[in-house]
Amino acid sequence: MKILHIDSSIMGDASVSRQLSADIVKHLKQKHGAEAQVQHLDLAVEQIPHLNSEILMGQNAEQSALGEQLLQQYLDADVVVVGAAMYNFGLPSTLKAWIDRISVAGRTFKYTEQGPVGLAGDKKVYIASSRGGVYGDNSPVDYQEGFLKTVFNFTGVNDVEIIRAEGVNMGAEMKQQAMSAAQAKIQAI
Ligand SMILES: Cc1cc2nc3c(=O)[nH]c(=O)nc-3n(C[C@H](O)[C@H](O)[C@H](O)COP(=O)(O)O)c2cc1C
């Protein structure tokens, strides 16, 4: 079982999403033993250049190779664990840069006369979501979880589970409660 573990928080050891994503991966490794092979992609360290016309048109050999590597890594994964902090109501831009490389027509989706069809469906995604405030499930100002879920669904992945700690900047007690609730969800995986 190939696990792709992605982190994007800029907060290092103080990061909530990194703690949750690491705990999810640890739990999966305990559950699946030697079968679980993990690749860690740390987007705060290995920053992916923004997509530009040169990269899109395949005119930059180095970036074409990187794009192919990221795409293949996503296609090969059986499980994807994404640490996704909420930054300014959306995702860290480093995570958006990754999305721009794996959303590729003919590889992860295609358009048909009936509309778009995802091509990378056979995997499970866990989103380790952290937010300073409280938004709940369907907030109109949440461009983080909903956006990420839409992107995975678009590539054909419908099995997306959100493990969320929110209100983490609203005092120590709120943070503790949020972490305990997230940990309980992880243990139930
Ligand atoms: C640049 C930046 C932007 C943020 N924007 C928001 C926001 O729009 N809404 C919110 O509730 N919290 C926001 N926060 C708080 C983070 O979501 C919160 O600290 C969360 O724990 C970040 O995840 P991390 O601990 O994994 O880095 C922001 C934090 C940073 C550093």
The ligand as a Gaussian input file, in Angstrom:
#p B3LYP/6-31G(d) Opt

LIG

0 1
 C       -0.920000      33.196000       6.925000
 C       -2.019000      32.688000       7.808000
 C       -3.332000      32.886000       7.451000
 C       -4.362000      32.395000       8.261000
 N       -5.664000      32.573000       7.860000
 C       -6.664000      32.062000       8.611000
 C       -8.025000      32.193000       8.215000
 O       -8.358000      32.752000       7.178000
 N       -8.979000      31.676000       9.006000
 C       -8.677000      31.012000      10.166000
 O       -9.588000      30.545000      10.841000
 N       -7.406000      30.861000      10.572000
 C       -6.395000      31.357000       9.820000
 N       -5.089000      31.199000      10.214000
 C       -4.811000      30.372000      11.397000
 C       -4.477000      28.966000      10.968000
 O       -5.511000      28.365000      10.198000
 C       -4.209000      28.104000      12.199000
 O       -3.142000      28.676000      12.931000
 C       -3.871000      26.674000      11.822000
 O       -3.486000      25.969000      12.969000
 C       -2.752000      26.653000      10.795000
 O       -2.357000      25.329000      10.550000
 P       -0.923000      24.842000      11.015000
 O       -0.918000      24.933000      12.522000
 O       -0.812000      23.473000      10.499000
 O        0.095000      25.776000      10.415000
 C       -4.054000      31.691000       9.443000
 C       -2.707000      31.504000       9.800000
 C       -1.704000      31.983000       9.002000
 C       -0.270000      31.739000       9.393000

